[in-house]
Amino acid sequence: MTDKHHYQVFGLHVESDILLPELVGDNDPPAEPQVSIVLGKVPGSVAGPILNSDACQAAVGQFLLRVPEVAGYYVAGGGRIVVEPAGQAGEYPVRLFLLGTSFGALLMQRGVLPLHGSTVVVNGHAVVFTGVSGAGKSSLLAAFRKKGYLYLTDDVVAVTVDPDGAAWVSPSYPQQKLWRDSTRAVGVDTVSLTPFYTGADHEKYAVPAPQGFWQSPAPLSAVYEIEAGSHPEVGLRELRGVDKLAVLLSHTYRPWLVDGLGLKEAHFKLCAAAAEQAAVSLLTRPADVFSLDEQVRLVEQDLARLGLLNF
C-alpha cells in the first residue's frame, strides 16, 4: 500500500501518493482532503473535449495532459489528479508538470484564478509581479526578498474571490524559479543546484527558499505588469478601467485552458473582481540592462502612494 503524504498548497489540503518535497507539510490533515493526488493509469481521452490536441484534452471538469517521457496527468472535478509516470521518468520532471500545469487546471476547476507571476507581501498585502516569460517576475521578487520582504508565491498566483467579492492570494510553496543571470544578480549560489531547463544560452533553476515564506492568505492589493523592451529607462504608469482587466486576462496561468474547461464567463468575472480591488500598473524596463534596484525603488514609491508602505 502506498504511503500517503499530506500537504498544504494554494490554500488547499492535499493528500498525495507522491512525495512532494517542495510543498509545506500538513501537520493536522482533515479526514477528507480537498485534493487527492494518486498514482494510476490516466484515461485515453476525455468525454466531449472542447480542447483537443496531441499533448492535451480538456472538457468541463476534466483535463488530460501527456508529457512524452515524463508522465500522463488527469485532473478531474477540481479535487483529483491521477499521475501515470513514464517508465524512466525522473522524479523532478514528474513533479514539475504536476505542480505547474496540472495544478493550474485544478485551480481553474475549483473557481480559483491562477495568474502567472510572483507575489511579495507588503504590510500584510499581496503585491503581484506579472508579465510574459522572461520579463523578470521572479528576479524582482528575489530583489524584494533581499531587502527583507516576505513572499507568498512564485510562478503560480492563486487568487480566490470570497462570497463578499474580496480577492485573496493563497500561499504556494517555498521555492523560486530563477534564470542563471538572475541568480547572479541577487546573489544566489547555484553550485549545488541542477537546472530544470537548459536553453541555447541560458539555464533556469528551482531554488529552495524557505526563509521569508508567508504562509497565510493576503488580500490582493497591487499588480505590476513588467514589460522588458527598448525602453531608455525604468518607468511606471498606473492603469485604469479596461486596461487593468486586460492585464489579468492576458497573464492568467495557462490561459488556453480557460476555454477548454468551459470557464470563459467565470474566468472573466474572477478577473473583473480582482481588477476592481487591486491597483494595476505597468512597469517598463530596458531589456538586457541591470535595473533591479531602480525597479524596486519605483515600486516602493508607488506602494507608498497607495498607502501600503511607509518609508
Rosetta blueprint (number, residue, H / E / L):
1 M L
2 T L
3 D L
4 K L
5 H E
6 H E
7 Y E
8 Q E
9 V E
10 F L
11 G L
12 L E
13 H E
14 V E
15 E E
16 S E
17 D L
18 I L
19 L L
20 L L
21 P L
22 E L
23 L L
24 V E
25 G E
26 D L
27 N L
28 D L
29 P L
30 P L
31 A L
32 E L
33 P L
34 Q L
35 V E
36 S E
37 I E
38 V E
39 L E
40 G L
41 K L
42 V L
43 P L
44 G L
45 S L
46 V L
47 A L
48 G L
49 P L
50 I L
51 L E
52 N E
53 S L
54 D L
55 A L
56 C E
57 Q E
58 A E
59 A E
60 V L
61 G L
62 Q E
63 F E
64 L E
65 L E
66 R E
67 V E
68 P L
69 E L
70 V L
71 A E
72 G E
73 Y E
74 Y E
75 V E
76 A E
77 G L
78 G L
79 G L
80 R E
81 I E
82 V E
83 V E
84 E E
85 P E
86 A L
87 G L
88 Q L
89 A L
90 G L
91 E H
92 Y H
93 P H
94 V H
95 R H
96 L H
97 F H
98 L H
99 L H
100 G H
101 T H
102 S H
103 F H
104 G H
105 A H
106 L H
107 L H
108 M H
109 Q H
110 R L
111 G L
112 V L
113 L E
114 P E
115 L E
116 H E
117 G E
118 S E
119 T E
120 V E
121 V E
122 V E
123 N L
124 G L
125 H E
126 A E
127 V E
128 V E
129 F E
130 T E
131 G L
132 V L
133 S L
134 G L
135 A L
136 G L
137 K H
138 S H
139 S H
140 L H
141 L H
142 A H
143 A H
144 F H
145 R H
146 K H
147 K L
148 G L
149 Y L
150 L E
151 Y E
152 L E
153 T E
154 D E
155 D E
156 V E
157 V E
158 A E
159 V E
160 T E
161 V E
162 D L
163 P L
164 D L
165 G L
166 A L
167 A E
168 W E
169 V E
170 S E
171 P L
172 S L
173 Y L
174 P L
175 Q E
176 Q E
177 K E
178 L E
179 W E
180 R H
181 D H
182 S H
183 T H
184 R H
185 A H
186 V L
187 G L
188 V L
189 D L
190 T L
191 V L
192 S L
193 L L
194 T L
195 P L
196 F L
197 Y E
198 T E
199 G L
200 A L
201 D L
202 H L
203 E E
204 K E
205 Y E
206 A E
207 V E
208 P E
209 A L
210 P L
211 Q L
212 G L
213 F E
214 W L
215 Q L
216 S L
217 P L
218 A E
219 P E
220 L E
221 S E
222 A E
223 V E
224 Y E
225 E E
226 I E
227 E E
228 A E
229 G E
230 S L
231 H L
232 P L
233 E L
234 V L
235 G E
236 L E
237 R E
238 E E
239 L E
240 R L
241 G L
242 V H
243 D H
244 K H
245 L H
246 A H
247 V H
248 L H
249 L H
250 S H
251 H L
252 T E
253 Y L
254 R L
255 P L
256 W H
257 L H
258 V H
259 D H
260 G H
261 L L
262 G L
263 L L
264 K H
265 E H
266 A H
267 H H
268 F H
269 K H
270 L H
271 C H
272 A H
273 A H
274 A H
275 A H
276 E H
277 Q H
278 A L
279 A E
280 V E
281 S E
282 L E
283 L E
284 T E
285 R E
286 P E
287 A L
288 D L
289 V L
290 F L
291 S L
292 L H
293 D H
294 E H
295 Q H
296 V H
297 R H
298 L H
299 V H
300 E H
301 Q H
302 D H
303 L H
304 A H
305 R H
306 L L
307 G L
308 L L
309 L L
310 N L
311 F L
